[in-house]
Amino acid sequence: MIGIEPLTPEHFATVAGWLSNPEVNRWLSGEWRDRAIDPTLIGVAVRNKRNRFFLVRSGDVPCGLVALADWDAADKIAMIWYALGDPASGGRGVITQAIRQLVRTAFDTLGIEALHAWIMEDNGRSRRVLEKNGFRETGRLRLATVHNGCRLDRIYFDLTRQDPGA
């Protein structure tokens, strides 16, 4: 069973370890990519009112993170992002299920009306996670990110409360 729960200080070091892993953080924005993440930074991010971080568990085992960032309470929008921390949990739909739960939380509990996300153009796994959750590609920002030393496009997706299946 996959579940999400608000991220608490007891898990900051675990999440910092995941986000410090180059195999994980290579897909993230420049502020998180290619660096060691200190648990204190996770604590600062969690305390920011524009963010909501959730620990993902598979059974009782913490295995990933799903989050809302840039939450604009006035316009009721937020960006969704995620990371699988435990590679052994890969390929089983863990993050797909966790995103489904986060979408429900965003729409039903937090009153968010629209979510958006972006991926690097060569991140097929992340594309599938979003598409399985009803997100649709909305556009791209050309050459907007760096991956493995190459400039790549960011591909943007969105999902609204009114979308079918949302």
GROMACS elastic network, one bead per residue, 0.5 to 0.9 nm:
[ bonds ]
;  ai    aj funct       b0    kb
    1    57     6  0.80218   500
    1    58     6  0.57201   500
    1    59     6  0.51743   500
    1    60     6  0.87041   500
    1    94     6  0.89314   500
    2    56     6  0.70982   500
    2    57     6  0.56584   500
    2    59     6  0.62137   500
    2    60     6  0.89168   500
    2    94     6  0.64472   500
    2    95     6  0.86962   500
    2    97     6  0.67314   500
    2    98     6  0.66899   500
    3    55     6  0.82379   500
    3    56     6  0.58096   500
    3    57     6  0.52742   500
    3    58     6  0.66640   500
    3    59     6  0.76563   500
    3    60     6  0.89895   500
    3    97     6  0.81804   500
    3    98     6  0.65144   500
    3   101     6  0.77258   500
    4     7     6  0.87987   500
    4    54     6  0.57621   500
    4    55     6  0.54785   500
    4    57     6  0.62346   500
    4    65     6  0.83861   500
    4    66     6  0.80056   500
    4    98     6  0.63260   500
    4   101     6  0.71909   500
    4   102     6  0.76338   500
    5     8     6  0.86932   500
    5    53     6  0.84257   500
    5    54     6  0.51231   500
    5    55     6  0.53785   500
    5    56     6  0.68102   500
    5    57     6  0.81751   500
    6    52     6  0.76068   500
    6    53     6  0.60206   500
    6    55     6  0.61226   500
    7    10     6  0.83200   500
    7    11     6  0.67456   500
    7    12     6  0.75946   500
    7    46     6  0.76474   500
    7    52     6  0.82831   500
    7    53     6  0.54921   500
    7    55     6  0.51597   500
    7    56     6  0.89067   500
    7    65     6  0.84486   500
    8    11     6  0.58129   500
    8    12     6  0.68681   500
    8    43     6  0.86368   500
    8    46     6  0.85160   500
    8    53     6  0.88409   500
    8    54     6  0.85541   500
    8    55     6  0.82953   500
    9    12     6  0.51077   500
    9    13     6  0.80490   500
    9    39     6  0.86226   500
    9    42     6  0.87213   500
    9    43     6  0.69758   500
   10    13     6  0.73656   500
   10    14     6  0.83276   500
   11    14     6  0.52191   500
   11    15     6  0.62517   500
   11    16     6  0.85274   500
   11    39     6  0.87319   500
   11    55     6  0.80462   500
   11    62     6  0.87107   500
   12    15     6  0.52367   500
   12    16     6  0.59763   500
   12    17     6  0.85466   500
   12    38     6  0.85985   500
   12    39     6  0.51009   500
   12    40     6  0.76840   500
   12    41     6  0.87697   500
   12    42     6  0.59623   500
   12    43     6  0.67275   500
   13    17     6  0.61008   500
   13    18     6  0.86924   500
   13    38     6  0.74595   500
   13    40     6  0.84668   500
   13    42     6  0.82097   500
   14    17     6  0.51172   500
   14    18     6  0.64079   500
   14    19     6  0.87759   500
   14    39     6  0.81035   500
   14    62     6  0.86216   500
   14    85     6  0.86560   500
   15    18     6  0.50362   500
   15    19     6  0.61415   500
   15    20     6  0.84556   500
   15    37     6  0.88075   500
   15    39     6  0.76087   500
   15    42     6  0.76408   500
   15    55     6  0.83427   500
   15    64     6  0.76773   500
   15    65     6  0.73750   500
   15    85     6  0.74222   500
   16    19     6  0.51345   500
   16    20     6  0.59953   500
   16    21     6  0.87387   500
   16    36     6  0.78798   500
   16    37     6  0.51903   500
   16    38     6  0.58107   500
   16    39     6  0.52518   500
   16    40     6  0.86553   500
   16    41     6  0.81062   500
   16    42     6  0.66006   500
   17    20     6  0.50812   500
   17    21     6  0.64996   500
   17    36     6  0.79582   500
   17    37     6  0.70131   500
   17    38     6  0.80808   500
   17    39     6  0.81902   500
   17    85     6  0.83227   500
   18    21     6  0.53775   500
   18    22     6  0.87653   500
   18    23     6  0.89758   500
   18    24     6  0.67139   500
   18    25     6  0.79891   500
   18    37     6  0.87046   500
   18    64     6  0.80212   500
   18    83     6  0.81297   500
   18    84     6  0.79196   500
   18    86     6  0.77246   500
   19    22     6  0.77097   500
   19    23     6  0.88631   500
   19    24     6  0.60642   500
   19    25     6  0.54044   500
   19    28     6  0.88760   500
   19    32     6  0.73927   500
   19    33     6  0.82573   500
   19    35     6  0.85043   500
   19    36     6  0.76013   500
   19    37     6  0.63789   500
   19    83     6  0.78174   500
   19    85     6  0.75019   500
   20    23     6  0.86966   500
   20    24     6  0.74404   500
   20    25     6  0.64232   500
   20    32     6  0.81465   500
   20    33     6  0.81172   500
   20    34     6  0.75491   500
   20    35     6  0.60470   500
   20    37     6  0.51550   500
   20    38     6  0.82825   500
   21    24     6  0.53389   500
   21    25     6  0.60404   500
   21    26     6  0.83183   500
   21    34     6  0.83043   500
   21    35     6  0.83274   500
   21    36     6  0.76691   500
   21    37     6  0.89515   500
   21    85     6  0.85240   500
   22    25     6  0.51007   500
   22    26     6  0.55259   500
   22    27     6  0.88197   500
   22    33     6  0.75683   500
   22    34     6  0.61507   500
   22    35     6  0.78447   500
   22    36     6  0.88592   500
   23    26     6  0.59325   500
   23    27     6  0.80834   500
   24    27     6  0.64727   500
   24    28     6  0.77985   500
   24    33     6  0.86488   500
   24    83     6  0.66943   500
   24    84     6  0.72071   500
   24    85     6  0.70441   500
   25    28     6  0.51899   500
   25    29     6  0.81851   500
   25    32     6  0.64285   500
   25    34     6  0.64926   500
   25    35     6  0.80431   500
   25    83     6  0.81561   500
   26    29     6  0.82548   500
   26    30     6  0.89065   500
   26    32     6  0.84344   500
   26    33     6  0.54091   500
   26    34     6  0.64524   500
   26   147     6  0.68236   500
   26   148     6  0.80249   500
   27    33     6  0.72181   500
   27    83     6  0.87543   500
   27   119     6  0.75216   500
   27   120     6  0.69181   500
   27   123     6  0.77229   500
   27   147     6  0.75797   500
   28    31     6  0.79616   500
   28    32     6  0.60205   500
   28    33     6  0.55564   500
   28    81     6  0.86436   500
   28    82     6  0.89429   500
   28    83     6  0.86580   500
   28   119     6  0.83627   500
   28   120     6  0.87011   500
   29    32     6  0.57170   500
   29    33     6  0.59841   500
   29   145     6  0.77897   500
   30    33     6  0.50175   500
   30    34     6  0.79039   500
   30   145     6  0.78265   500
   30   146     6  0.82180   500
   31    34     6  0.86435   500
   31    35     6  0.85052   500
   32    35     6  0.65390   500
   32    36     6  0.83578   500
   32    37     6  0.74813   500
   33    36     6  0.86161   500
   37    40     6  0.83307   500
   37    41     6  0.67380   500
   37    42     6  0.77453   500
   38    41     6  0.54000   500
   38    42     6  0.69375   500
   39    42     6  0.50674   500
   39    43     6  0.63838   500
   39    44     6  0.88161   500
   40    44     6  0.62910   500
   40    45     6  0.86720   500
   41    44     6  0.50639   500
   41    45     6  0.61952   500
   41    46     6  0.85739   500
   42    45     6  0.50981   500
   42    46     6  0.60970   500
   42    47     6  0.86502   500
   43    46     6  0.50940   500
   43    47     6  0.62271   500
   43    48     6  0.87821   500
   44    47     6  0.52331   500
   44    48     6  0.64446   500
   45    48     6  0.52811   500
   45    49     6  0.86545   500
   45    50     6  0.88220   500
   45    51     6  0.68348   500
   45    52     6  0.85792   500
   45    53     6  0.84275   500
   46    49     6  0.77834   500
   46    50     6  0.88900   500
   46    51     6  0.63094   500
   46    52     6  0.64807   500
   46    53     6  0.62573   500
   47    50     6  0.86229   500
   47    51     6  0.76285   500
   47    52     6  0.85978   500
   48    51     6  0.56478   500
   48    52     6  0.81950   500
   49    52     6  0.76331   500
   49    70     6  0.89773   500
   49    71     6  0.79316   500
   50    68     6  0.79107   500
   50    69     6  0.59242   500
   50    70     6  0.51759   500
   50    72     6  0.68934   500
   50    73     6  0.82413   500
   50    78     6  0.83894   500
   51    67     6  0.71496   500
   51    68     6  0.53819   500
   51    70     6  0.63106   500
   51    71     6  0.62414   500
   51    78     6  0.86205   500
   52    66     6  0.85688   500
   52    67     6  0.54844   500
   52    69     6  0.66191   500
   52    71     6  0.83692   500
   53    65     6  0.70955   500
   53    66     6  0.61899   500
   53    68     6  0.64890   500
   53    69     6  0.84256   500
   54    64     6  0.85714   500
   54    65     6  0.57580   500
   54    66     6  0.53129   500
   54    67     6  0.58705   500
   54    68     6  0.87084   500
   54   102     6  0.82562   500
   55    62     6  0.67450   500
   55    63     6  0.77107   500
   55    64     6  0.60789   500
   55    66     6  0.66380   500
   55    67     6  0.86431   500
   56    61     6  0.83559   500
   56    62     6  0.57857   500
   56    63     6  0.57467   500
   56    65     6  0.53740   500
   56    66     6  0.68928   500
   56    84     6  0.85465   500
   56    94     6  0.81621   500
   56    95     6  0.78616   500
   56    98     6  0.65421   500
   57    60     6  0.59216   500
   57    61     6  0.52099   500
   57    63     6  0.55302   500
   57    64     6  0.69621   500
   57    65     6  0.88247   500
   57    94     6  0.84611   500
   57    98     6  0.86403   500
   58    61     6  0.53353   500
   58    62     6  0.65094   500
   58    63     6  0.65310   500
   58    64     6  0.88520   500
   58    89     6  0.78378   500
   58    94     6  0.71268   500
   59    62     6  0.82212   500
   62    65     6  0.86766   500
   62    85     6  0.82975   500
   62    86     6  0.79988   500
   63    83     6  0.89784   500
   63    84     6  0.62968   500
   63    85     6  0.52502   500
   63    87     6  0.82042   500
   63    88     6  0.86294   500
   63    89     6  0.67994   500
   63    94     6  0.85170   500
   64    82     6  0.75787   500
   64    83     6  0.56696   500
   64    86     6  0.65821   500
   64    89     6  0.88040   500
   64    94     6  0.84420   500
   64    95     6  0.74321   500
   64    98     6  0.88861   500
   65    81     6  0.83792   500
   65    82     6  0.54581   500
   65    83     6  0.52657   500
   65    84     6  0.64362   500
   65    85     6  0.72137   500
   65    95     6  0.82503   500
   65    98     6  0.85212   500
   66    80     6  0.74401   500
   66    81     6  0.58913   500
   66    83     6  0.65430   500
   66    84     6  0.86070   500
   66    95     6  0.78022   500
   66    98     6  0.69751   500
   66    99     6  0.67221   500
   66   102     6  0.72593   500
   67    79     6  0.81689   500
   67    80     6  0.57210   500
   67    81     6  0.53264   500
   67    82     6  0.60254   500
   67    83     6  0.89555   500
   67    99     6  0.88121   500
   67   102     6  0.77874   500
   68    71     6  0.67500   500
   68    78     6  0.60288   500
   68    79     6  0.54568   500
   68    81     6  0.64047   500
   68    82     6  0.87611   500
   68   102     6  0.84385   500
   68   106     6  0.83314   500
   68   115     6  0.87460   500
   69    72     6  0.88963   500
   69    78     6  0.58290   500
   69    79     6  0.50713   500
   69    80     6  0.63442   500
   69    81     6  0.76057   500
   70    77     6  0.79569   500
   70    78     6  0.54102   500
   70    79     6  0.59960   500
   70    80     6  0.88804   500
   71    74     6  0.89592   500
   71    75     6  0.87347   500
   71    76     6  0.71859   500
   71    77     6  0.57864   500
   71    79     6  0.68983   500
   71   112     6  0.84841   500
   72    75     6  0.55771   500
   72    76     6  0.55003   500
   72    77     6  0.53677   500
   72    78     6  0.62171   500
   72   112     6  0.87354   500
   73    77     6  0.69050   500
   73    78     6  0.84948   500
   73   111     6  0.85841   500
   73   112     6  0.77103   500
   74    77     6  0.81675   500
   75   112     6  0.82942   500
   75   113     6  0.80858   500
   75   114     6  0.87888   500
   76   110     6  0.87050   500
   76   111     6  0.67640   500
   76   113     6  0.53938   500
   76   114     6  0.67299   500
   76   115     6  0.87796   500
   77   111     6  0.89985   500
   77   112     6  0.55297   500
   77   113     6  0.59600   500
   77   115     6  0.56786   500
   77   116     6  0.78466   500
   78   106     6  0.85960   500
   78   112     6  0.72446   500
   78   113     6  0.86718   500
   78   114     6  0.68181   500
   78   115     6  0.51566   500
   78   116     6  0.64717   500
   78   117     6  0.86726   500
   79   114     6  0.87105   500
   79   115     6  0.55697   500
   79   117     6  0.54114   500
   79   118     6  0.84114   500
   79   158     6  0.88814   500
   80    99     6  0.83945   500
   80   102     6  0.85472   500
   80   103     6  0.85615   500
   80   115     6  0.65159   500
   80   116     6  0.61222   500
   80   117     6  0.53838   500
   80   118     6  0.84805   500
   81    99     6  0.86458   500
   81   116     6  0.89425   500
   81   117     6  0.65509   500
   81   118     6  0.81412   500
   82    95     6  0.74462   500
   82    98     6  0.89701   500
   82    99     6  0.78795   500
   82   126     6  0.89989   500
   83    95     6  0.76381   500
   84    87     6  0.68747   500
   84    89     6  0.76780   500
   84    90     6  0.73376   500
   84    94     6  0.82023   500
   84    95     6  0.67067   500
   85    88     6  0.89502   500
   85    89     6  0.83379   500
   86    89     6  0.56330   500
   86    90     6  0.73408   500
   87    90     6  0.52635   500
   87    91     6  0.88445   500
   88    91     6  0.84733   500
   89    92     6  0.64121   500
   89    93     6  0.83812   500
   89    94     6  0.68212   500
   90    93     6  0.72469   500
   90    94     6  0.71255   500
   90    95     6  0.83871   500
   91    94     6  0.76814   500
   92    95     6  0.83897   500
   92    96     6  0.87515   500
   93    96     6  0.50312   500
   93    97     6  0.60919   500
   93    98     6  0.85131   500
   93   129     6  0.81134   500
   94    97     6  0.53386   500
   94    98     6  0.61799   500
   94    99     6  0.86659   500
   95    99     6  0.59532   500
   95   100     6  0.84510   500
   95   129     6  0.71495   500
   96    99     6  0.52481   500
   96   100     6  0.63308   500
   96   101     6  0.88779   500
   96   128     6  0.84305   500
   96   129     6  0.50617   500
   96   130     6  0.75222   500
   96   132     6  0.70927   500
   96   133     6  0.70320   500
   97   100     6  0.50244   500
   97   101     6  0.64310   500
   97   102     6  0.87272   500
   97   129     6  0.87548   500
   97   133     6  0.84725   500
   98   101     6  0.51184   500
   98   102     6  0.61992   500
   98   103     6  0.86344   500
   99   103     6  0.60079   500
   99   104     6  0.85550   500
   99   129     6  0.79214   500
   99   130     6  0.81138   500
   99   133     6  0.72421   500
  100   103     6  0.52053   500
  100   104     6  0.64096   500
  100   105     6  0.87596   500
  100   132     6  0.88693   500
  100   133     6  0.60695   500
  100   166     6  0.88649   500
  101   104     6  0.51474   500
  101   105     6  0.62265   500
  101   106     6  0.86162   500
  102   106     6  0.59970   500
  102   107     6  0.85654   500
  103   106     6  0.50278   500
  103   107     6  0.61484   500
  103   108     6  0.82927   500
  103   115     6  0.81134   500
  103   133     6  0.83813   500
  103   159     6  0.89330   500
  103   166     6  0.76890   500
  104   107     6  0.52910   500
  104   108     6  0.55884   500
  104   109     6  0.75187   500
  104   166     6  0.78268   500
  105   108     6  0.53504   500
  105   109     6  0.50337   500
  105   110     6  0.63728   500
  105   111     6  0.85009   500
  105   112     6  0.88405   500
  106   109     6  0.58944   500
  106   111     6  0.62985   500
  106   112     6  0.53829   500
  106   113     6  0.80913   500
  106   114     6  0.88743   500
  106   115     6  0.83270   500
  107   110     6  0.60024   500
  107   111     6  0.51290   500
  107   113     6  0.62185   500
  107   114     6  0.80987   500
  107   115     6  0.89679   500
  107   160     6  0.85289   500
  107   161     6  0.62619   500
  107   166     6  0.85300   500
  108   111     6  0.59252   500
  108   112     6  0.77647   500
  108   161     6  0.89535   500
  109   112     6  0.81515   500
  112   115     6  0.74650   500
  112   160     6  0.85810   500
  112   161     6  0.77717   500
  113   159     6  0.85911   500
  113   160     6  0.56863   500
  113   161     6  0.52535   500
  113   162     6  0.81113   500
  114   158     6  0.70951   500
  114   159     6  0.57777   500
  114   161     6  0.62598   500
  114   162     6  0.88416   500
  115   135     6  0.86356   500
  115   157     6  0.83653   500
  115   158     6  0.55322   500
  115   159     6  0.52330   500
  115   160     6  0.62023   500
  115   161     6  0.85045   500
  116   135     6  0.80727   500
  116   156     6  0.71165   500
  116   157     6  0.54909   500
  116   159     6  0.63720   500
  116   160     6  0.86494   500
  117   130     6  0.82523   500
  117   135     6  0.85287   500
  117   155     6  0.83561   500
  117   156     6  0.57817   500
  117   157     6  0.52281   500
  117   158     6  0.63487   500
  117   159     6  0.88975   500
  118   127     6  0.89457   500
  118   140     6  0.86266   500
  118   154     6  0.60911   500
  118   155     6  0.53449   500
  118   157     6  0.60438   500
  118   158     6  0.87642   500
  119   122     6  0.81028   500
  119   123     6  0.64784   500
  119   124     6  0.87965   500
  119   126     6  0.68032   500
  119   127     6  0.70474   500
  119   153     6  0.84960   500
  119   154     6  0.55941   500
  119   155     6  0.53549   500
  119   156     6  0.66911   500
  119   157     6  0.83564   500
  120   123     6  0.55143   500
  120   124     6  0.86800   500
  120   126     6  0.87085   500
  120   127     6  0.89814   500
  120   144     6  0.88584   500
  120   145     6  0.72186   500
  120   146     6  0.85619   500
  120   147     6  0.78958   500
  120   152     6  0.66435   500
  120   153     6  0.61480   500
  120   155     6  0.62164   500
  121   124     6  0.76161   500
  121   127     6  0.86627   500
  121   140     6  0.88467   500
  121   152     6  0.64497   500
  121   153     6  0.55835   500
  121   154     6  0.59122   500
  121   155     6  0.59644   500
  122   125     6  0.89064   500
  122   147     6  0.89085   500
  122   152     6  0.80298   500
  122   153     6  0.87206   500
  123   126     6  0.55787   500
  123   127     6  0.64437   500
  123   128     6  0.89839   500
  124   128     6  0.63084   500
  124   129     6  0.87793   500
  125   128     6  0.52153   500
  125   129     6  0.64031   500
  125   130     6  0.88740   500
  126   129     6  0.50394   500
  126   130     6  0.63643   500
  126   131     6  0.86295   500
  127   130     6  0.53019   500
  127   131     6  0.61244   500
  127   132     6  0.85573   500
  127   157     6  0.89831   500
  128   131     6  0.50492   500
  128   132     6  0.58949   500
  128   133     6  0.84905   500
  129   132     6  0.53566   500
  129   133     6  0.65091   500
  129   135     6  0.88186   500
  130   133     6  0.51924   500
  130   134     6  0.65573   500
  130   135     6  0.52339   500
  130   136     6  0.77402   500
  130   157     6  0.77639   500
  130   158     6  0.88954   500
  131   134     6  0.50891   500
  131   135     6  0.50083   500
  131   136     6  0.64138   500
  131   137     6  0.84137   500
  131   157     6  0.87755   500
  132   135     6  0.74406   500
  133   159     6  0.86864   500
  133   165     6  0.81613   500
  133   166     6  0.77594   500
  134   158     6  0.85536   500
  134   159     6  0.66709   500
  134   163     6  0.78070   500
  134   164     6  0.77285   500
  134   165     6  0.66543   500
  134   166     6  0.66508   500
  135   157     6  0.57870   500
  135   158     6  0.52074   500
  135   160     6  0.84697   500
  135   163     6  0.88771   500
  135   166     6  0.88175   500
  136   156     6  0.83310   500
  136   157     6  0.51300   500
  136   158     6  0.55925   500
  136   159     6  0.66880   500
  137   140     6  0.83865   500
  137   155     6  0.70710   500
  137   156     6  0.57670   500
  137   158     6  0.67126   500
  138   155     6  0.77372   500
  138   156     6  0.55532   500
  138   157     6  0.51616   500
  138   158     6  0.66003   500
  139   154     6  0.85159   500
  139   155     6  0.59677   500
  139   156     6  0.53006   500
  139   157     6  0.72217   500
  140   144     6  0.87987   500
  140   153     6  0.63847   500
  140   154     6  0.54552   500
  140   156     6  0.56135   500
  140   157     6  0.89033   500
  141   144     6  0.57208   500
  141   145     6  0.88449   500
  141   152     6  0.89582   500
  141   153     6  0.56082   500
  141   154     6  0.51807   500
  141   155     6  0.65584   500
  141   156     6  0.78045   500
  142   145     6  0.84014   500
  142   151     6  0.87232   500
  142   152     6  0.68850   500
  142   154     6  0.64874   500
  142   155     6  0.84261   500
  143   146     6  0.77776   500
  143   150     6  0.88497   500
  143   151     6  0.51117   500
  143   154     6  0.71035   500
  144   151     6  0.69024   500
  144   152     6  0.61944   500
  144   153     6  0.53358   500
  144   154     6  0.57957   500
  145   150     6  0.82352   500
  145   151     6  0.56963   500
  145   152     6  0.54096   500
  145   153     6  0.63217   500
  145   154     6  0.64727   500
  146   149     6  0.59570   500
  146   150     6  0.53839   500
  146   152     6  0.59348   500
  146   153     6  0.85993   500
  147   150     6  0.53262   500
  147   151     6  0.65111   500
  147   152     6  0.68514   500
  148   151     6  0.85089   500
  159   162     6  0.83026   500
  159   163     6  0.65719   500
  159   166     6  0.73368   500
  160   163     6  0.53708   500
  160   164     6  0.89174   500
  160   166     6  0.69991   500
  161   164     6  0.84130   500
  161   165     6  0.89214   500
  161   166     6  0.57193   500
  162   165     6  0.84704   500
  162   166     6  0.67344   500
  163   166     6  0.53914   500
